[in-house]
Amino acid sequence: MNPHCPSDLQLIHLFVHLVSAGGFSQVSQLQNIPVATVSRKIAKLETSLNTQLIMRSTRKLRLTEEGAELFERYYQLINQFDDLNQQTTSAPSGTLRIATPISITSMILMQTLNDFSKLYPDINLHISQNNQTVDLIDQGVDVAIVGGAQPDSSWVSQSLGVLHYGLYASNKYLQQSEKIDYPNQLHHHRLIKVWPLFNWTLKHGDQEYYYEGEAKMTLADLHGAIKACVDDGGIMYGPSLFVKQQLQNGDLIRVLPQWQGENRRICLLYHQRKQQPRKVQLFIEFMLSRAEAIFAMD
C-alpha cells in the first residue's frame, strides 16, 4: 500500500471507526452509509493490504492479528483528525441509543433523561426498554443502564448508585391481615413479586432468610406492583427508592424493618473505546453528575 494514497487513508479512516463502533450496522448508522457499502470498502482495504483484517464467521466484530495491529497503528491519528474536524462543527448531534430496564426509566430516570434532551436539543434519544438481557452490540446500543452483574466483560462499567430492597405494604392491609413478626410468616400473607428479584433474601444480624415460595401476584413492572401494594394488595419486596414518595405520604410502610433486603447496584455500560463519540461522552458525564441526586432518599 502506498501510505500517501488518499483512497487507502479514507478506507483506514472507515476501518478505525468500524472497530471503535463495534460492528458494521453501528458504523453504518454513525457514518450514514449503507452496511453493504461499509462491507465493500473494508473488503477493498483488505485487498489493497493483501491481508484479512476482520473475521466474519460470527455476528460480532472480531479482528485478526493484522487487523488489531492496523487499528493500534492508526487509531490515534484518526482520532486526532476527527478532533480537529469536531472543533469546526456545530453543537453535538445524532441519535443516542440507550438500553434500560422498563421500570427504572419511567420511575427514576425520566426527569434526568429529559433534562439531558433539553440541554442538547440536536441529540435524539432512542430509549429501548427491556427487562431481558439484550446483545448490546447486535442491537447497536451506545450506553446501557443495567442492574446486578455486568452481562458482558468487554464493556466498561461505571456505578450510578445502589438500590436497597425491603418489604412494604399498606397500613390497611397489615391491619386486616395476620400479624407478621418474622420472615417465616410470609407464607401466611398475600405477596407481590416483581422483576428482577422474584426470590427474596432477608438478613438480620447473622440470621438470613430466603423466600422462594408462591406469590399472589407476579409482575414485570415495578410501577404496577407498587400500585397493587398501595391498593392493599399485599406485601411487596422492592427497592426503597421506588417507594420513596409512598413512604413519605404514608401510603406504604416498611414491613419487618429490622430485616434488610438485598443491595442491587445500577451501572452505566458502554464500549471499551479509546475515544467515545461526543454524544456518548456527554451523556456519560451528565448521568454521573446527576447520579447522587437520582439515588438520594431525601
C-alpha positions as YAML, in Angstrom:
chain: A
units: angstrom
residues:
- id: 1
  name: MET
  ca: [0.00, 0.00, 0.00]
- id: 2
  name: ASN
  ca: [1.19, 3.50, -0.80]
- id: 3
  name: PRO
  ca: [0.94, 5.35, 2.57]
- id: 4
  name: HIS
  ca: [0.21, 8.60, 0.76]
- id: 5
  name: CYS
  ca: [-2.70, 7.21, -1.25]
- id: 6
  name: PRO
  ca: [-5.80, 9.23, -0.32]
- id: 7
  name: SER
  ca: [-8.21, 6.37, -1.13]
- id: 8
  name: ASP
  ca: [-6.39, 3.99, 1.24]
- id: 9
  name: LEU
  ca: [-6.39, 6.59, 4.02]
- id: 10
  name: GLN
  ca: [-10.14, 7.02, 3.59]
- id: 11
  name: LEU
  ca: [-10.57, 3.27, 3.90]
- id: 12
  name: ILE
  ca: [-8.40, 3.17, 7.03]
- id: 13
  name: HIS
  ca: [-10.48, 6.02, 8.47]
- id: 14
  name: LEU
  ca: [-13.60, 3.89, 7.95]
- id: 15
  name: PHE
  ca: [-11.88, 0.79, 9.35]
- id: 16
  name: VAL
  ca: [-10.88, 2.59, 12.59]
- id: 17
  name: HIS
  ca: [-14.45, 3.86, 13.03]
- id: 18
  name: LEU
  ca: [-15.79, 0.36, 12.36]
- id: 19
  name: VAL
  ca: [-13.66, -1.13, 15.14]
- id: 20
  name: SER
  ca: [-14.50, 1.73, 17.52]
- id: 21
  name: ALA
  ca: [-18.24, 1.38, 16.86]
- id: 22
  name: GLY
  ca: [-18.15, -2.38, 17.41]
- id: 23
  name: GLY
  ca: [-19.93, -3.54, 14.27]
- id: 24
  name: PHE
  ca: [-20.95, -2.92, 10.64]
- id: 25
  name: SER
  ca: [-24.50, -1.77, 11.43]
- id: 26
  name: GLN
  ca: [-23.27, 0.61, 14.12]
- id: 27
  name: VAL
  ca: [-20.69, 2.34, 11.90]
- id: 28
  name: SER
  ca: [-23.26, 2.40, 9.11]
- id: 29
  name: GLN
  ca: [-25.53, 4.48, 11.33]
- id: 30
  name: LEU
  ca: [-22.72, 6.70, 12.59]
- id: 31
  name: GLN
  ca: [-21.30, 7.39, 9.14]
- id: 32
  name: ASN
  ca: [-24.70, 7.45, 7.42]
- id: 33
  name: ILE
  ca: [-23.69, 4.97, 4.73]
- id: 34
  name: PRO
  ca: [-25.25, 1.57, 3.88]
- id: 35
  name: VAL
  ca: [-23.92, -1.55, 5.57]
- id: 36
  name: ALA
  ca: [-23.20, -3.08, 2.17]
- id: 37
  name: THR
  ca: [-21.01, -0.08, 1.31]
- id: 38
  name: VAL
  ca: [-19.09, -0.45, 4.57]
- id: 39
  name: SER
  ca: [-18.53, -4.15, 3.88]
- id: 40
  name: ARG
  ca: [-17.41, -3.46, 0.30]
- id: 41
  name: LYS
  ca: [-14.92, -0.76, 1.37]
- id: 42
  name: ILE
  ca: [-13.42, -2.92, 4.11]
- id: 43
  name: ALA
  ca: [-13.03, -5.74, 1.59]
- id: 44
  name: LYS
  ca: [-11.29, -3.26, -0.74]
- id: 45
  name: LEU
  ca: [-8.89, -2.29, 2.07]
- id: 46
  name: GLU
  ca: [-8.12, -5.97, 2.75]
- id: 47
  name: THR
  ca: [-7.41, -6.48, -0.94]
- id: 48
  name: SER
  ca: [-5.16, -3.43, -1.00]
- id: 49
  name: LEU
  ca: [-3.22, -4.72, 2.02]
- id: 50
  name: ASN
  ca: [-3.39, -8.33, 0.81]
- id: 51
  name: THR
  ca: [-4.43, -9.49, 4.27]
- id: 52
  name: GLN
  ca: [-7.59, -10.32, 6.21]
- id: 53
  name: LEU
  ca: [-8.45, -7.70, 8.85]
- id: 54
  name: ILE
  ca: [-11.80, -8.95, 10.16]
- id: 55
  name: MET
  ca: [-13.14, -12.45, 10.78]
- id: 56
  name: ARG
  ca: [-16.71, -12.67, 9.52]
- id: 57
  name: SER
  ca: [-17.65, -16.06, 10.98]
- id: 58
  name: THR
  ca: [-19.69, -14.52, 13.82]
- id: 59
  name: ARG
  ca: [-22.19, -11.69, 14.14]
- id: 60
  name: LYS
  ca: [-19.87, -9.79, 16.43]
- id: 61
  name: LEU
  ca: [-16.78, -7.99, 15.24]
- id: 62
  name: ARG
  ca: [-13.57, -9.99, 15.60]
- id: 63
  name: LEU
  ca: [-10.19, -8.69, 14.40]
- id: 64
  name: THR
  ca: [-7.37, -10.76, 13.03]
- id: 65
  name: GLU
  ca: [-3.88, -10.13, 14.39]
- id: 66
  name: GLU
  ca: [-3.18, -7.93, 11.37]
- id: 67
  name: GLY
  ca: [-6.44, -6.05, 11.87]
- id: 68
  name: ALA
  ca: [-5.64, -5.34, 15.51]
- id: 69
  name: GLU
  ca: [-2.16, -4.13, 14.55]
- id: 70
  name: LEU
  ca: [-3.57, -1.80, 11.88]
- id: 71
  name: PHE
  ca: [-6.11, -0.38, 14.34]
- id: 72
  name: GLU
  ca: [-3.48, 0.28, 17.00]
- id: 73
  name: ARG
  ca: [-1.22, 1.94, 14.44]
- id: 74
  name: TYR
  ca: [-3.81, 4.39, 13.13]
- id: 75
  name: TYR
  ca: [-6.49, 4.96, 15.78]
- id: 76
  name: GLN
  ca: [-4.66, 7.86, 17.47]
- id: 77
  name: LEU
  ca: [-4.03, 9.61, 14.17]
- id: 78
  name: ILE
  ca: [-7.66, 9.15, 13.09]
- id: 79
  name: ASN
  ca: [-8.94, 10.41, 16.46]
- id: 80
  name: GLN
  ca: [-6.74, 13.50, 16.24]
- id: 81
  name: PHE
  ca: [-8.06, 14.15, 12.76]
- id: 82
  name: ASP
  ca: [-11.66, 13.77, 13.97]
- id: 83
  name: ASP
  ca: [-10.97, 16.09, 16.91]
- id: 84
  name: LEU
  ca: [-9.79, 18.79, 14.53]
- id: 85
  name: ASN
  ca: [-12.95, 18.32, 12.47]
- id: 86
  name: GLN
  ca: [-15.19, 18.43, 15.55]
- id: 87
  name: GLN
  ca: [-13.78, 21.81, 16.52]
- id: 88
  name: THR
  ca: [-15.26, 23.27, 13.37]
- id: 89
  name: THR
  ca: [-18.65, 21.57, 13.68]
- id: 90
  name: SER
  ca: [-21.77, 22.84, 15.41]
- id: 91
  name: ALA
  ca: [-23.40, 21.52, 18.57]
- id: 92
  name: PRO
  ca: [-23.29, 17.73, 19.22]
- id: 93
  name: SER
  ca: [-25.98, 15.90, 17.31]
- id: 94
  name: GLY
  ca: [-27.19, 12.48, 16.19]
- id: 95
  name: THR
  ca: [-29.12, 9.62, 17.73]
- id: 96
  name: LEU
  ca: [-28.01, 8.20, 21.08]
- id: 97
  name: ARG
  ca: [-29.24, 4.64, 21.62]
- id: 98
  name: ILE
  ca: [-29.83, 3.71, 25.25]
- id: 99
  name: ALA
  ca: [-30.97, 0.36, 26.67]
- id: 100
  name: THR
  ca: [-32.67, 0.34, 30.09]
- id: 101
  name: PRO
  ca: [-34.97, -1.86, 32.19]
- id: 102
  name: ILE
  ca: [-38.66, -0.96, 31.91]
- id: 103
  name: SER
  ca: [-39.40, 0.47, 35.35]
- id: 104
  name: ILE
  ca: [-36.19, 2.35, 36.10]
- id: 105
  name: THR
  ca: [-36.65, 4.65, 33.11]
- id: 106
  name: SER
  ca: [-40.11, 5.96, 33.86]
- id: 107
  name: MET
  ca: [-39.84, 5.92, 37.65]
- id: 108
  name: ILE
  ca: [-36.42, 7.38, 38.49]
- id: 109
  name: LEU
  ca: [-34.56, 8.34, 35.30]
- id: 110
  name: MET
  ca: [-37.12, 10.13, 33.13]
- id: 111
  name: GLN
  ca: [-36.53, 13.62, 34.52]
- id: 112
  name: THR
  ca: [-32.76, 13.27, 34.11]
- id: 113
  name: LEU
  ca: [-33.12, 11.95, 30.56]
- id: 114
  name: ASN
  ca: [-35.48, 14.80, 29.73]
- id: 115
  name: ASP
  ca: [-33.05, 17.35, 31.20]
- id: 116
  name: PHE
  ca: [-30.26, 15.94, 29.02]
- id: 117
  name: SER
  ca: [-32.52, 16.11, 25.98]
- id: 118
  name: LYS
  ca: [-33.30, 19.79, 26.66]
- id: 119
  name: LEU
  ca: [-29.64, 20.63, 27.22]
- id: 120
  name: TYR
  ca: [-28.62, 19.04, 23.89]
- id: 121
  name: PRO
  ca: [-31.56, 19.62, 21.52]
- id: 122
  name: ASP
  ca: [-29.73, 18.19, 18.50]
- id: 123
  name: ILE
  ca: [-29.17, 14.80, 20.16]
- id: 124
  name: ASN
  ca: [-32.13, 12.45, 19.79]
- id: 125
  name: LEU
  ca: [-32.59, 9.75, 22.45]
- id: 126
  name: HIS
  ca: [-33.71, 6.31, 21.31]
- id: 127
  name: ILE
  ca: [-34.54, 4.51, 24.58]
- id: 128
  name: SER
  ca: [-35.08, 0.76, 24.34]
- id: 129
  name: GLN
  ca: [-36.81, -0.53, 27.49]
- id: 130
  name: ASN
  ca: [-36.42, -4.25, 28.04]
- id: 131
  name: ASN
  ca: [-36.17, -6.44, 31.14]
- id: 132
  name: GLN
  ca: [-34.45, -9.20, 29.20]
- id: 133
  name: THR
  ca: [-30.71, -9.33, 28.58]
- id: 134
  name: VAL
  ca: [-30.02, -7.89, 25.14]
- id: 135
  name: ASP
  ca: [-26.98, -8.25, 22.92]
- id: 136
  name: LEU
  ca: [-25.77, -4.69, 23.20]
- id: 137
  name: ILE
  ca: [-23.52, -4.85, 20.14]
- id: 138
  name: ASP
  ca: [-26.08, -6.52, 17.88]
- id: 139
  name: GLN
  ca: [-28.74, -4.01, 18.98]
- id: 140
  name: GLY
  ca: [-26.45, -1.06, 18.24]
- id: 141
  name: VAL
  ca: [-26.62, 0.27, 21.81]
- id: 142
  name: ASP
  ca: [-24.35, 3.18, 22.76]
- id: 143
  name: VAL
  ca: [-25.00, 3.13, 26.51]
- id: 144
  name: ALA
  ca: [-26.88, 0.62, 28.66]
- id: 145
  name: ILE
  ca: [-28.20, 1.09, 32.18]
- id: 146
  name: VAL
  ca: [-28.28, -2.26, 33.99]
- id: 147
  name: GLY
  ca: [-28.71, -3.70, 37.45]
- id: 148
  name: GLY
  ca: [-26.83, -6.54, 39.06]
- id: 149
  name: ALA
  ca: [-23.98, -8.42, 37.42]
- id: 150
  name: GLN
  ca: [-22.40, -6.96, 34.30]
- id: 151
  name: PRO
  ca: [-23.60, -9.06, 31.32]
- id: 152
  name: ASP
  ca: [-20.52, -8.54, 29.11]
- id: 153
  name: SER
  ca: [-17.00, -8.01, 30.43]
- id: 154
  name: SER
  ca: [-15.97, -6.35, 27.16]
- id: 155
  name: TRP
  ca: [-17.98, -3.28, 28.20]
- id: 156
  name: VAL
  ca: [-16.85, -0.57, 30.60]
- id: 157
  name: SER
  ca: [-18.97, -0.38, 33.76]
- id: 158
  name: GLN
  ca: [-19.44, 2.70, 35.94]
- id: 159
  name: SER
  ca: [-21.64, 2.74, 39.02]
- id: 160
  name: LEU
  ca: [-24.56, 5.14, 39.21]
- id: 161
  name: GLY
  ca: [-25.92, 4.05, 42.57]
- id: 162
  name: VAL
  ca: [-27.35, 1.25, 44.69]
- id: 163
  name: LEU
  ca: [-30.97, 0.17, 45.21]
- id: 164
  name: HIS
  ca: [-31.72, -1.05, 48.75]
- id: 165
  name: TYR
  ca: [-34.52, -3.64, 48.92]
- id: 166
  name: GLY
  ca: [-37.06, -4.23, 51.65]
- id: 167
  name: LEU
  ca: [-40.65, -5.34, 52.36]
- id: 168
  name: TYR
  ca: [-43.55, -2.89, 52.03]
- id: 169
  name: ALA
  ca: [-47.31, -2.94, 52.48]
- id: 170
  name: SER
  ca: [-50.21, -0.58, 53.10]
- id: 171
  name: ASN
  ca: [-51.28, 0.05, 56.67]
- id: 172
  name: LYS
  ca: [-54.80, -1.13, 55.85]
- id: 173
  name: TYR
  ca: [-53.55, -4.46, 54.51]
- id: 174
  name: LEU
  ca: [-51.47, -5.08, 57.63]
- id: 175
  name: GLN
  ca: [-54.38, -4.17, 59.93]
- id: 176
  name: GLN
  ca: [-56.66, -6.65, 58.16]
- id: 177
  name: SER
  ca: [-54.08, -9.46, 57.95]
- id: 178
  name: GLU
  ca: [-52.34, -11.82, 60.32]
- id: 179
  name: LYS
  ca: [-49.61, -10.11, 62.35]
- id: 180
  name: ILE
  ca: [-46.11, -10.59, 60.95]
- id: 181
  name: ASP
  ca: [-43.07, -10.55, 63.23]
- id: 182
  name: TYR
  ca: [-40.69, -12.93, 61.40]
- id: 183
  name: PRO
  ca: [-39.96, -13.69, 57.71]
- id: 184
  name: ASN
  ca: [-41.15, -17.29, 58.04]
- id: 185
  name: GLN
  ca: [-44.68, -15.87, 58.45]
- id: 186
  name: LEU
  ca: [-44.63, -14.52, 54.89]
- id: 187
  name: HIS
  ca: [-46.26, -17.78, 53.75]
- id: 188
  name: HIS
  ca: [-49.47, -16.67, 55.50]
- id: 189
  name: HIS
  ca: [-49.71, -13.42, 53.52]
- id: 190
  name: ARG
  ca: [-50.62, -12.21, 50.06]
- id: 191
  name: LEU
  ca: [-47.29, -11.46, 48.41]
- id: 192
  name: ILE
  ca: [-46.40, -9.37, 45.36]
- id: 193
  name: LYS
  ca: [-43.34, -10.41, 43.37]
- id: 194
  name: VAL
  ca: [-41.79, -8.12, 40.77]
- id: 195
  name: TRP
  ca: [-38.88, -8.35, 38.33]
- id: 196
  name: PRO
  ca: [-35.94, -8.86, 38.71]
- id: 197
  name: LEU
  ca: [-35.90, -10.35, 42.24]
- id: 198
  name: PHE
  ca: [-38.64, -12.95, 42.32]
- id: 199
  name: ASN
  ca: [-36.96, -14.74, 45.24]
- id: 200
  name: TRP
  ca: [-36.11, -12.72, 48.31]
- id: 201
  name: THR
  ca: [-33.10, -12.70, 50.63]
- id: 202
  name: LEU
  ca: [-33.55, -11.04, 54.04]
- id: 203
  name: LYS
  ca: [-30.83, -10.57, 56.66]
- id: 204
  name: HIS
  ca: [-30.88, -9.56, 60.32]
- id: 205
  name: GLY
  ca: [-27.52, -9.65, 62.06]
- id: 206
  name: ASP
  ca: [-26.12, -13.12, 61.43]
- id: 207
  name: GLN
  ca: [-29.56, -14.51, 60.51]
- id: 208
  name: GLU
  ca: [-30.62, -14.98, 56.89]
- id: 209
  name: TYR
  ca: [-33.98, -15.94, 55.43]
- id: 210
  name: TYR
  ca: [-34.59, -16.90, 51.79]
- id: 211
  name: TYR
  ca: [-38.11, -16.85, 50.38]
- id: 212
  name: GLU
  ca: [-38.85, -18.63, 47.09]
- id: 213
  name: GLY
  ca: [-42.47, -19.58, 47.67]
- id: 214
  name: GLU
  ca: [-45.64, -18.62, 45.83]
- id: 215
  name: ALA
  ca: [-46.97, -15.12, 45.30]
- id: 216
  name: LYS
  ca: [-50.47, -13.78, 44.93]
- id: 217
  name: MET
  ca: [-49.28, -11.56, 42.09]
- id: 218
  name: THR
  ca: [-46.14, -11.58, 39.91]
- id: 219
  name: LEU
  ca: [-45.27, -8.67, 37.61]
- id: 220
  name: ALA
  ca: [-42.51, -7.39, 35.33]
- id: 221
  name: ASP
  ca: [-43.20, -3.72, 36.08]
- id: 222
  name: LEU
  ca: [-42.46, -2.09, 39.44]
- id: 223
  name: HIS
  ca: [-44.95, 0.71, 38.82]
- id: 224
  name: GLY
  ca: [-47.78, -1.82, 38.63]
- id: 225
  name: ALA
  ca: [-46.50, -3.71, 41.66]
- id: 226
  name: ILE
  ca: [-46.42, -0.53, 43.75]
- id: 227
  name: LYS
  ca: [-49.95, 0.41, 42.70]
- id: 228
  name: ALA
  ca: [-51.17, -3.03, 43.73]
- id: 229
  name: CYS
  ca: [-49.36, -2.72, 47.05]
- id: 230
  name: VAL
  ca: [-50.81, 0.74, 47.78]
- id: 231
  name: ASP
  ca: [-54.26, -0.65, 46.92]
- id: 232
  name: ASP
  ca: [-53.95, -3.13, 49.84]
- id: 233
  name: GLY
  ca: [-52.91, -5.98, 47.52]
- id: 234
  name: GLY
  ca: [-50.31, -7.47, 49.83]
- id: 235
  name: ILE
  ca: [-46.65, -7.32, 50.82]
- id: 236
  name: MET
  ca: [-44.17, -6.32, 48.13]
- id: 237
  name: TYR
  ca: [-40.39, -6.80, 48.04]
- id: 238
  name: GLY
  ca: [-38.83, -3.87, 46.22]
- id: 239
  name: PRO
  ca: [-36.28, -1.02, 46.25]
- id: 240
  name: SER
  ca: [-36.89, 1.73, 48.80]
- id: 241
  name: LEU
  ca: [-36.06, 4.42, 46.23]
- id: 242
  name: PHE
  ca: [-39.05, 3.42, 44.11]
- id: 243
  name: VAL
  ca: [-41.50, 3.78, 47.01]
- id: 244
  name: LYS
  ca: [-39.92, 6.95, 48.47]
- id: 245
  name: GLN
  ca: [-43.00, 9.07, 47.75]
- id: 246
  name: GLN
  ca: [-45.43, 6.44, 49.02]
- id: 247
  name: LEU
  ca: [-43.47, 6.16, 52.28]
- id: 248
  name: GLN
  ca: [-43.45, 9.94, 52.73]
- id: 249
  name: ASN
  ca: [-47.19, 10.12, 52.06]
- id: 250
  name: GLY
  ca: [-47.97, 7.23, 54.38]
- id: 251
  name: ASP
  ca: [-49.44, 5.14, 51.57]
- id: 252
  name: LEU
  ca: [-46.95, 2.37, 52.37]
- id: 253
  name: ILE
  ca: [-45.00, 1.38, 55.46]
- id: 254
  name: ARG
  ca: [-41.94, -0.79, 55.93]
- id: 255
  name: VAL
  ca: [-42.61, -4.40, 56.95]
- id: 256
  name: LEU
  ca: [-40.06, -6.17, 59.17]
- id: 257
  name: PRO
  ca: [-37.78, -3.09, 59.10]
- id: 258
  name: GLN
  ca: [-35.08, -4.86, 61.10]
- id: 259
  name: TRP
  ca: [-34.67, -7.36, 58.25]
- id: 260
  name: GLN
  ca: [-32.61, -5.90, 55.39]
- id: 261
  name: GLY
  ca: [-33.11, -6.89, 51.78]
- id: 262
  name: GLU
  ca: [-30.56, -7.07, 49.00]
- id: 263
  name: ASN
  ca: [-28.47, -4.21, 47.61]
- id: 264
  name: ARG
  ca: [-28.58, -4.06, 43.81]
- id: 265
  name: ARG
  ca: [-26.05, -1.88, 42.02]
- id: 266
  name: ILE
  ca: [-27.14, 0.11, 38.96]
- id: 267
  name: CYS
  ca: [-24.42, 0.78, 36.39]
- id: 268
  name: LEU
  ca: [-23.74, 2.51, 33.09]
- id: 269
  name: LEU
  ca: [-22.26, 0.21, 30.45]
- id: 270
  name: TYR
  ca: [-20.54, 1.42, 27.31]
- id: 271
  name: HIS
  ca: [-18.00, 0.25, 24.74]
- id: 272
  name: GLN
  ca: [-14.32, -0.05, 25.58]
- id: 273
  name: ARG
  ca: [-13.19, 2.61, 23.18]
- id: 274
  name: LYS
  ca: [-10.10, 4.77, 23.13]
- id: 275
  name: GLN
  ca: [-12.31, 7.71, 22.23]
- id: 276
  name: GLN
  ca: [-16.07, 7.84, 22.60]
- id: 277
  name: PRO
  ca: [-18.31, 9.76, 20.19]
- id: 278
  name: ARG
  ca: [-19.02, 13.20, 21.64]
- id: 279
  name: LYS
  ca: [-22.72, 12.46, 22.25]
- id: 280
  name: VAL
  ca: [-21.79, 9.35, 24.29]
- id: 281
  name: GLN
  ca: [-19.18, 11.25, 26.30]
- id: 282
  name: LEU
  ca: [-21.68, 13.99, 27.12]
- id: 283
  name: PHE
  ca: [-24.34, 11.52, 28.21]
- id: 284
  name: ILE
  ca: [-21.99, 9.55, 30.46]
- id: 285
  name: GLU
  ca: [-20.69, 12.74, 32.09]
- id: 286
  name: PHE
  ca: [-24.21, 14.09, 32.56]
- id: 287
  name: MET
  ca: [-25.55, 10.87, 34.14]
- id: 288
  name: LEU
  ca: [-22.60, 10.58, 36.51]
- id: 289
  name: SER
  ca: [-23.04, 14.21, 37.56]
- id: 290
  name: ARG
  ca: [-26.69, 13.52, 38.41]
- id: 291
  name: ALA
  ca: [-26.18, 10.07, 39.99]
- id: 292
  name: GLU
  ca: [-26.10, 11.20, 43.63]
- id: 293
  name: ALA
  ca: [-29.33, 13.18, 43.22]
- id: 294
  name: ILE
  ca: [-31.07, 10.35, 41.35]
- id: 295
  name: PHE
  ca: [-30.42, 7.82, 44.09]
- id: 296
  name: ALA
  ca: [-30.93, 10.14, 47.07]
- id: 297
  name: MET
  ca: [-33.65, 9.10, 49.53]
- id: 298
  name: ASP
  ca: [-34.06, 12.65, 50.93]
...
